[in-house]
Amino acid sequence: MLLAGTVALAGCVGAAQPGGSLPYGTSGYGAPPVGVASFPPPSTSVPPGHGIAILAPLTGPNADRGAALVRAAQMALAAPGSPTLDVRDTGGTAAGAAGAASAAISAGAGLIIGPLTSAETAAAAGPARQAGVPILAFTNDPSQAQPGVWTLGITPLQQVRRLVGTLAAQGKTRFAAALPQNDFGQAMGAALTQAVTSAGLAAPNIRTYAGDTNAMAATIRDLSDYADRRGPIDAQIRAARAQHDADGRRKVAELTRAAIPPAPFDALLLADTGDALATVAALLPYYDIDPPAVRVIGPALWASPLARAGAGLNGAQFAAPDPAARSDFDQKYTQAAGSSAPGIADFAYDAASIGRVVAQEGGFSAASLCRPQGFAGVDGVLALLPDGTVRRGLALFEVQRGGPVMVEPAPDSLSAPGI
């Protein structure tokens, strides 16, 4: 096994999400982070280009998360012959990340893992790219992906690509989306457009709403073309009532029971959680958007019961790593830390493990990091692409009355549909 990891995703910028997530653009949600008692001092004697540096917030509001990241990286590099680990504190700020990156490069780092957030990643990328040192960041913000900077967080595109690939294989090829007007909704919409285009399907019909119930209702009504679908039936009912006789009353009864034509799509992407998701979900049957004709899909955040509270959505699907797949990593982390691993720790373990593997194979070049066979982790296969994006094999889950159930395991090959 080359590396290990687990789900880590976030929601909207600046707001805590169900399950205790970090803001969108950081790394994710999971169990409470654990601390590390002490860290080795920054290295000053590593041969240039041979060491691995981790940039983590060891002070500031995310210090506990930073401690968990460092501990996981230390675990991955505990094997004999592994590169040295240079631990650098970002303080949780962009300026701190830029300074930590520069200091690590000066001390001989050939690979940087971290930092945690999108803003820190953007700041660290400057000195790293100038020095030709690659970064394996922990953010899931797709805007930070670029040549030489890979985002290891579970991204909207990874999830949506898996869903589109599976549904297209089942014959559902007309996609639509009703999304909140925020950064996460925008990212999910962009992911749907990219995934559908890559699959060679017609462009999705994407609509957004501002947040209140009236705006949601108007969006769902418009998206579903409800007026044109229901209008002809309503016109016939009015005409039948105007007859004022038994035949007219019979026609009204028949027309009232008549099914309206199906919605102009067979797959619908939603991205909200909590009360907002419950509101949107209640509007779907009202506007005759029903399974099995329409498959509702959404983000991995729906793995959290709080995210789905009150929404129902039986039959809806989302893509995420299989939580059972990380059991070996959990056991190792618990033995080392005395507590279960938080959802972000696997990214540091993955990144350090990738660094260990490519260092043993010849160095931290883009070619070695982007090797065609990718890397095998406990969450599934993943591959680093030259543009900074990451392909991941995710499992497929379906929301049922008792909670989400895995209906398709994570693929074990990079050639599988949806990766």
N, C-alpha and C positions, 0 to 999 in steps of 0.2 A: 504494500500500500504506500502510495507516494504522499498523500495528504488527506486531510479531513476537514469537514466544515458542517455548517447547518444553516437553516433559514435565518435571514436577517433582512427585514424590510421595514420601511417606515411610511408614514402617511404624509399629511400636509405640512408645509413649512410653518415652523413656529408654534405648532400645537402638539401636545402629547397625544398619542394615539392609543387605541385599546391595547391592553397587554403591557403597557408601560414603555412604548416605543420612543425612540429618539425622533426628532424632526426629520422629515424627508430630506435626503441628501447626507445623512449620517450613515449609520450602518444597520440598526435594526432594533427589534424587540425581543425580549426573552426574560429569563429569570433575573433576579437582582444580581448585579455584578459583585465580584469578590475582590478583596484587596490583596496586595502583596506587601510583606513586611519591609523589604528593602530591595534596592537594585544595585547592580554593580556600577561603579563610576564610568563615565564615558571613556571609550577606548581612545588611546592616543598613539598606539604603536602598531596598528593593523597595516599590512602592506597595501598601498593604494589599489582600490578596485577589488579587494578580496573579502571584505567584511560585509555584513548585513546590518543596517541600522533600522531600528524601529522608532517611529515618531508617534508618541502617544501623550495624551493629556494627563500627566502625573500630578499636576496641581490644578486647582480650579474646580468648577462644578462637575466635570466629568472625570475626576481623578480616580474614582473607583473603577470606572470602565477602562480607563487607561491601564490601571493595575492588572485587570483581567487580560487585556491584550498582551501585556508584557509577559505575564505568566505563561500564556498559551504559546507565545513565540519561543520562550525559553524551553518549554517542553519539546517543541518540534526540533530544536537544535541541541538537544541533550545527547544525541548519539555521537560516539567518537568520530573525529574527522569532519565534524560540521563546521561551517564558517563561524567566526565570532559574532556576537550580537552586541551592538553599540546602542544603548538605550538613551533616547533623547526626549526631553520634556518639551511639549509644545505650549503648555499652559492653557490649551484649549482655544488659542487665538490664531488668527492668520499670520500675524507678525511673528508669534512664537514658532509657528510651523516653518516659516521661511528661514528664521534664524537657526532652528534645529537642523533643517536640511543642509544649510550651508556648513554648519559645524560638523555634521556627520560626514559630508563629502570631504572636507578638509582633513578629517581623521582617517580617511581611507575607505569609506563605504563604497562598495560597488553596486549595491542594491538597497533601495529604501522600501520598507514596508510600513504602511500607514501613510498619512495620518488618518484621523477618525472622520472628520466632517468634510463637507464639500468646500467650505471656505478655506479650511486649512490645506486641503489638497491643491486648490488653485494657487495658493501662496507658495507651497513647497515645490510645485511643478516648475516654477521659474528657474531657481538655481539648479535643480536636478537636470532639467533639459539642457541648460547651458553647459553642464559638466558631462552630459551624456550618461547620467546615472538613471536607470529605470526605476519607476515607482509602482508598487502594488498597493493601491490605496484601499481603505475599508469602506468608503462611501458607496452608495448606490445611485448617486446622481449621474445620469448618463451624459450630462453636459461636460463632465470632467474627463471623460474618456478621450484620449488623443494618443498619437504615436509616442510610446515611451511612458505613458501613464495609463495603467489599467485599473478599472473600478471593480473590486471584488464583491461588493454588495449585490444582493439579489435585485435585479433591475426590473422595471416594468416590461421592457422588451423581452427579457428572458421568459417571463411569465406568459405574456400575451402570445409570443411566438409558439410556445408549447400548446396553448389552447387553440390557436388558429390551425396549427398543423393537425391536431387531433380531430377537430370538428370538420375541417375540409375533407379529411379522409372518410368521415361519416356522411358526407354529402351536404353538409351545411356550409354554404358558400356566400351567403348574403349577410354581411356584418353591419351592425349599427352600434352606436354608443350614446348613452345619456350620462354626462359627466359633470361634476362640480367645477365651477370656475375658480380653480386654484392651481398651484404648481403641480400637485400630484395628478389632478384630473387632466391637465395639459400633457403631462408625461405619459399617462395611460393612453390618451388619444393619439399622440405621436407614435407610440409603440404599436397601436392597432393599425394605423395607416402603413407603417413600415412592414409589419408582419403580413398584412393582407396583400400589399404590393409584391412582396417577395414571393408569396405563394401564387402569384399570377391571377388573383381574383379581382373583382370589381372593387373600386374604392369604397370604403365604408362611409355610411351616413352618420356623421358625428354632430351631436347637439350638446350644448352646455346650458347650465342654469345657475342662477345667482345664489340660491340657497333656500328661499322661503317656499312654502307649500304651493302657493299659486304659480310661482315660476317653474317649479318641478312639474306640476300638472300640465301647464301649457307646453312645456318641452316634450313630455311623454305623448301628449295628444298630437302635437305636430309631427313628432318623429314617427309615430305609428300610422300617420295618415288617417286618423280615426274619422274625421269629418267625411272624407270621400268614401270610406269603407261603410260607415253607418248611414250616411245621408240618403242613398237610394232606398234603403229599407224604411227609414223614417218617412220618406215621401210617400211610399206605398201605404204605410199605416195611416197617414193623414187622408189619403184618397179613399181608403176603405172605410174610415170613420165617417167620411162625408156622405157615404151611401145611405146611412141611417136605416139599415135593414139587417136582417139575419145574416145574409151573405156577407155583408160588410163586417159584421161582428166576428164571423167565422174567419175571415181573412185577417182581421186584426190579431186574433188569437194565434193564428199560424205564423204570421210575420213576427210577432213578439217573441216566439220561440225560435225563430230562424237564426242560424249562426251567421255572423257577418264574415266577409272575406278575410283571409289571414293577413297579418301584418306584412309589410314589404321587406321583411328581413327574417332570417331564421336563427340568428345569433345576436345577442344583445350584451354589450359590455357595460357594466356599472363599476363605480370606483369608490362610492361613499361607504361609511361605516356608521354604526350606532343609530341614533334617532333618524338621521338623514337617510340612511339606507332603508330603515323601516318604512319611512314615508314613501320613498320611491317604489319599494316593493309592493306597497298597498295600491299604488296607482296602476301597476301593470295589468292585473285582471280587470280593473275598472275600464281600461281601454282595450280589452280583449287581446292582451299579449300573454299568451298562455303556453305552458309546456303541453305536449312535447314539440309543438310546431316551432316554438322559439326556445332556444337554450340560453339561459342567462349565465354569463361568465363574469368573473371579478378578480380582485387582487388576492395575494396570499395572506393579506391581513385578515381575511375571512376565516382563517384557521382559529382565530381567537373568538371564544363565545361572546365576549363583550362587543366585538365588532359586528356580530350578526344578531345581537339581541333584538327580539321583536320583529325581525325581518322575514322569518319563514324561509322563503326561497328554496324549498325542497327541490332538488334536482339541479340547482345551480352548481357550477364547477369553478375551480381555481387550480392553479399550478403552484407547487412549492416542493422543497425537499421533503423526503420522507423522514419524520422525526425519529423513527426507530433506527434509521441508518447510522445515526451518530452515537449509538450506545457505547461503542468502544472508546471514542473520544471522551464521552461523558465520564466513563469509569476512570480513565487515566487522569482527567482533570480533577475529579473528586478526590482521588488518591493524593494528588499533588497539593490541592488547595483546601481540602476539607469541605468544599461546597460544590454544588453542581455548576456546570459551565454556563455562563450567560450566553445569549444568542450571538453576541459579537465576538466571542473568544475564538470561534472557529475560523474567522477570517484571518486573524493573526497566525493561527496554527497553519492554515492553508498557505498563507504567503511565505512564512518561514520555511515550510516544508518544500515549497516550489524552489525557494532560494537554495536550500540544501541540495536538492536533486540536480539543478542546473549547474551549481558550483562544482559538484562532483563529476559532472559531464563536460566541464570545460570553461564555465564562466557565465556571466550574466548578460550575454548578448541578446538582442531582440530575436535572433533566429532560434536560440536555445529556449527562450521563454515562449515563443510562438511555435513550438514544435508541432507537427501535424497530428501526432497521436494524442496530444493534450495531456491531461493529468487525471488520475483516478482518485477520487475522494469518497469519503463515506456518504456524502450527499449525492453522489453521482459524478459522472464525467464532466469535465470542464476544459475549455481551451481558451487561451489568450490569443486574440487576433491582432494583426499589425496596427489597426486603427485605435487600439485601446479598449475595445469592447471585449466582453467575455461571453462565451457560449457555455450554457449549463444544461445538463440533463435533469429535468425536474419531474417529479411524480404528479399525477393528476388526481384531484380529490373531488368528491361530489358531496354536497350538503344533503344530509338525510335527517330524519326526525331525531335520531340519537346523536347527531353531530356529523362532522365530515368523515367520509370513508374513502380510503384510497381505492380508486377504480382502475388505475393504470400505474404500474411501478415506474420509477425513473429509468430511462433507457441506459444501457451500458455501452453504447457506441456513439461516436460523434456523427455517424451517418444516419442515425435514427431521425424520423420526422420531428420537427419542432425544436431542434437544438440550434 
